[in-house]
Amino acid sequence: MTQRPSATTPRLPDTVVAITGGARGIGRCAAAAFLRAGARVVIGDLDADLCAATARELAAETAGAEGRILGLGLDVTDRASFAAFLDAAEAQVGPLDVLVNNAGIMPTGRFLEESDAMTDAMLDVNVRGVLTGSKLAGQRFTARGQGHLVNIASLAGVNPTAGLATYCGTKSFVLAFTDSLYRELQGSGVRVSAVLPGVVRTELSAGSAVPAWSTSLSTVDPEDIAAAVVGVVGSSRLRVTRPRTLSASIRLSAMLPTRPRLAFERLTGFDRAFTGADPAARAAYHARIGAAAQRPAAVEVPDRG
């Protein structure tokens, strides 16, 4: 893996990066950022056609990116699909240096009203997908003595929020898992990091009722998360948070006893940020991930060889 070069050269020339959930949002922005840094990028997504289209768009939008990006179908909940994705990436692009476990879903609503299918989908995508990708890529990395796993977690994993009970639980898992794996792989040459976004301005958070006065402190653009992902590669940092201002406020609020903390959340309106989300604004997203939760079979990686 290429380490940080000087400011006059690409930061990650020819580094091979695989990104899950790469067709939209943070994944798409991360792919663009890695391309600008000189990397070769493979994006995977459950929507194989959209993923291929995104790869073509990024190749056209980024100077010098032609031939450095590939889009493949990927179901992170299916081990065979994930293994085939990594095999295809390495066969067509080269030995993998970085895996970004980005795929994730975030339906909003009260837990007792959440369907079992949606609960299972969050566990499968947000938890099992990260476990499977980390194991499959980690085995390749340790065999070579180098590599970097980057897991996209969330500040929701350290700041429990009403209306996101299962999601918060899955992201807490990702953080604890990443912290443990970081320790296990010390000295192996393999690095492990977690990136913790706040409320990202993508379809994932559409219609949320984050208090207007706090948007500049609590929300962040996907391009900012992409920059954090690229920036952590090759470093020894375990956690990177964005925006930094929200991270500091969460740490401070966590020091409060429960009753004062809940009173603060009620006073500021944060207790309604997701229980009060606009159903109409979230309808398209919920319909899409709901359909994915009911999918009958795993995605097959297309043969592009």
GIVEN-V207831 format. One record per backbone hydrogen bond with DSSP energy under -1.0 kcal/mol. NH is the residue of the N-H (numbers start at 1). CO is the residue of the C=O. Records with the same first field share a line. If there is no record, write none. Layout:
BEGIN
NH: CO + CO
END
This chain:
BEGIN
9: 6
12: 37
14: 38
15: 12
17: 40
18: 98
19: 42
20: 100
22: 44
28: 24
29: 25
30: 26
31: 27
32: 28
33: 29
34: 30
35: 31
36: 32
37: 33
38: 35
39: 34
40: 15
41: 68
42: 17
43: 70
44: 19
45: 72
48: 46
51: 47
52: 48
53: 49
54: 50
55: 51
56: 52
57: 53
58: 54
59: 55
60: 56
61: 57
62: 58
65: 62
68: 65
70: 41
72: 43
74: 45
78: 75
82: 78
83: 79
84: 80
85: 81
86: 82
87: 83
88: 84
89: 85
90: 86
91: 87
92: 88
93: 89
94: 89
97: 16
98: 16
99: 148
100: 18
101: 150
102: 100
109: 163
113: 110
114: 111
119: 115
120: 116
121: 117
122: 118
123: 119
124: 120
125: 121
126: 122
127: 123
128: 123
129: 124
131: 127
132: 128
133: 129
134: 130
135: 131
136: 132
137: 133
138: 134
139: 135
140: 136
141: 137
142: 138
143: 139
144: 140
145: 141
146: 141
148: 97
149: 191
150: 99
151: 193
152: 101
153: 195
155: 197
157: 154
158: 155
164: 161
168: 164
169: 165
170: 166
171: 167
172: 168
173: 169
174: 170
175: 171
176: 172
177: 173
178: 174
179: 175
180: 176
181: 177
182: 178
183: 179
184: 180
185: 181
188: 185
191: 147
193: 149
194: 238
195: 151
196: 240
198: 242
199: 218
201: 220
202: 200
205: 202
206: 203
208: 205
209: 273
214: 211
215: 212
217: 214
218: 214
219: 215
220: 199
225: 221
226: 222
227: 223
228: 224
229: 225
230: 226
231: 227
232: 228
235: 232
240: 194
242: 196
247: 243
248: 244
249: 245
250: 246
251: 247
252: 248
253: 249
254: 250
255: 252
256: 253
261: 257
262: 258
263: 259
264: 260
265: 261
266: 262
267: 263
268: 264
269: 265
271: 265
272: 269
273: 270
276: 272
277: 274
278: 207
282: 278
286: 282
287: 283
288: 284
289: 285
290: 286
291: 287
292: 288
293: 289
295: 292
END
